[in-house]
C-alpha cells in the first residue's frame, strides 16, 4: 500500500468543484479545505505508478493551480505477506 499526502492549491471560486472532483476519484480523500483554495488530500494506491497517475490526474483537474506531494510512505500489505 502506498500512501501519499498532497497539498492542492485551487482557484478559490472553483474550490467546491475541485473538492467534489477530487473526492470522486477512487483512492483519494480530501481531509481539509480553506477558503483561499488550499486542500489537503491523501492518495492510497497499490503501486507507486498508481500514485503517480492519480497525482497527475489531480494536477490536470479544472480549477487546480498546483499540487505538491509532501509525503509518501510504502507499507507492505499484510495479506500479501502471509
C-alpha positions as CSV (number, residue, x, y, z in Angstrom):
1,X,0.0,0.0,0.0
2,X,1.3,3.4,-1.0
3,X,0.0,6.4,0.9
4,X,0.8,10.0,-0.1
5,X,-0.2,13.4,1.1
6,X,-0.8,16.1,-1.4
7,X,-1.2,19.9,-0.9
8,X,-3.5,21.2,-3.7
9,X,-4.0,24.8,-4.5
10,X,-7.2,25.6,-6.4
11,X,-8.8,28.8,-7.6
12,X,-10.9,29.9,-4.7
13,X,-14.0,30.4,-6.9
14,X,-13.6,26.7,-8.1
15,X,-12.9,25.3,-4.7
16,X,-16.2,23.4,-4.3
17,X,-16.0,21.9,-7.8
18,X,-12.4,20.8,-7.3
19,X,-13.2,19.4,-3.9
20,X,-16.0,17.3,-5.3
21,X,-13.9,16.1,-8.3
22,X,-11.1,15.0,-6.0
23,X,-13.4,13.3,-3.6
24,X,-15.0,11.4,-6.6
25,X,-11.6,10.0,-7.6
26,X,-11.0,6.4,-6.4
27,X,-8.1,6.3,-3.9
28,X,-8.3,9.9,-2.9
29,X,-9.7,11.6,0.2
30,X,-10.0,15.3,0.9
31,X,-9.3,16.0,4.5
32,X,-9.4,19.8,4.7
33,X,-10.0,22.8,2.6
34,X,-9.5,26.6,3.2
35,X,-11.5,29.5,1.8
36,X,-8.4,30.6,-0.2
37,X,-8.3,27.4,-2.2
38,X,-5.8,25.1,-0.3
39,X,-6.8,21.4,0.1
40,X,-5.1,18.6,2.0
41,X,-5.6,15.3,0.1
42,X,-4.4,11.8,0.6
43,X,-3.8,9.2,-2.1
44,X,-3.9,5.5,-1.3
45,X,-2.9,3.1,-4.1
46,X,-1.4,-0.4,-4.6
47,X,1.6,0.8,-6.6
48,X,3.9,3.8,-7.0
49,X,2.7,4.1,-10.6
50,X,-0.9,4.3,-9.5
51,X,0.0,7.1,-7.0
52,X,1.8,8.9,-9.8
53,X,-1.1,8.5,-12.1
54,X,-3.6,9.9,-9.5
55,X,-1.2,12.8,-8.7
56,X,-1.0,13.7,-12.4
57,X,-4.8,13.4,-12.7
58,X,-5.2,15.8,-9.7
59,X,-2.9,18.3,-11.4
60,X,-5.0,18.2,-14.6
61,X,-8.3,18.9,-12.8
62,X,-10.0,22.1,-14.0
63,X,-9.5,24.8,-11.3
64,X,-6.3,23.3,-9.8
65,X,-3.5,25.7,-9.9
66,X,-0.8,23.4,-8.4
67,X,-0.4,20.2,-6.5
68,X,2.6,19.3,-4.4
69,X,3.3,15.9,-3.0
70,X,4.6,16.4,0.6
71,X,4.8,12.9,1.9
72,X,4.9,9.3,0.6
73,X,5.0,6.1,2.5
74,X,5.0,2.5,1.4
75,X,3.5,-0.1,3.8
76,X,3.6,-3.8,2.9
77,X,0.2,-5.4,2.5
78,X,-0.2,-7.8,5.5
79,X,-2.4,-10.1,3.3
80,X,0.4,-10.5,0.7
81,X,3.0,-11.2,3.4
82,X,1.1,-14.3,4.7
